[in-house]
Amino acid sequence: MKILVVSHTYIVDLNCEKLRELANLTTQDGSDVEVTVVVPKRWRPGGVQNKIIEPEFKDEGKFRIVPITNFSENNQGMLCFGLDIAKLLREFRPDVIQVEQGSKSIAYAQLIALNRLLGIKAKMLFFTWWNLPYELKFPISLLEAHNLKGTDGIVVGNQDGFEVLRDRNYSGPMRIMPQLGIDESIFKPRPQPELAANLGIADSDFIVGFVGRFVPEKGLMTLAKALEGLKEHSWKWLILGRGPLEAELKQWAKDAGLEDRLILVESVPHDEVPHYINLMSTLLLPSETTYAFKTMTAAGWKEQFGHVIIEAMGSAVPVIGSDSGEIPNVIGDEGLVFPEGNSEELRDRLRKLMESPELTKMYGQRGYQKAMQRYTNRALAEEQLKFYEELMQPQRQQAADSEPSPNQTAQTA
């Protein structure tokens, strides 16, 4: 099976591990899998990473990364490609084309058109994280309608996104799974005594952890209020990241007399994040839904997945999350969930773990087992291939039906 995946996401090599695993699989009939990943030749991510990235061509046998000339260097929806994408399609002739830029993507419309014009007859899929209802105006409404009509299947990152697409009148096959998995060789339980000593963390300290942006929608001030009511317990709050709330967090700690309990670490390289997660007694993701944000086509934000949750699970660190977006579905029964924005309920969940090492260990082990079964790159690659094969079954059956049986062949001969 030949699979073409198109997305700016894969300009970061670390993000390609699931697709590398996909290229190492075989189909149910024993055929090899080949994966070619199309990325833009030039991309400016914005934010902290505000520099142009120019990915290189890579050929690893059954897995390739191919940079293609692109228009728009920092807008997912406006991204589209030059004529070299047509040349690649003619040469590779994929069985499946998956564009991971959402339902309103120009790149997806472009690939649908080229698939038809070149007579490739690949199954067309897109991936989306979007999980809030929206209304579209012309011409964006026409673009999405065209894309949905030309779609054979959708991989959606969360349950809310699934429901949104059903409301958009898409009735075809969908599979709920995240875009990226975890590398179990990196995110795994590993004691970090030297790092703990450097940060002034004692063995008796219960470490409440957070990894992410310091912004209001991540619920950091709700967590601060919850911790303020647990002064009688020996805890420290380890937070990794950066953002506009940093000054407010430091002022809160000073006003509450908790400066010695706040450990704030900025700009941790991605490959060092697992070391810090392994210091945590629990990892928190207290996200809060907001409607303060607006884009060209929608308004609002709620947690689309919470990738740091599965990173903590892979490290056997128990997790606590709010009920914003996909968080409760990711955690399930393998951790604790509280109503978003409710500091008293969050304090209750924290107290349970602080006062019960056995419960903390149990949730850590449950989360670890779930991560290994469902969220490794290998597990997601297997799930993705299974979905592709389900989409290909009618086509394969039709091809088999059109072939003469051995008896028919003999009669013809």
Secondary structure by P-SEA (a helix, b strand, c coil): cbbbbbcccccccccaaaaaaaaacccccbbbbbbbbbbbccccccccccbbbbbbbbbcccbbbbbcccccccccccccccaaaaaaaaaacccbbbbccccccaaaaaaaaaaaaaccccbbbbbbccccccccccaaaaaaaaaaaaccccccccaaaaaaaaaaccccbbbbbcccccccccccccccaaaaaaaccccccbbbbbbcccccccaaaaaaaaaaaacccbbbbbbbbbccaaaaaaaaaaaacccccbbbbccccccaaaaaaaaccccccbbbbbccccccccccccccccaaaaaaaaacbbbbbcccccccccccccccccccccaaaaaaaaaaaaacaaaaaaaaaaaaaaaaacccaaaaaaaaaaaaaaaaaaaaaaaaaacccaaaaaaac
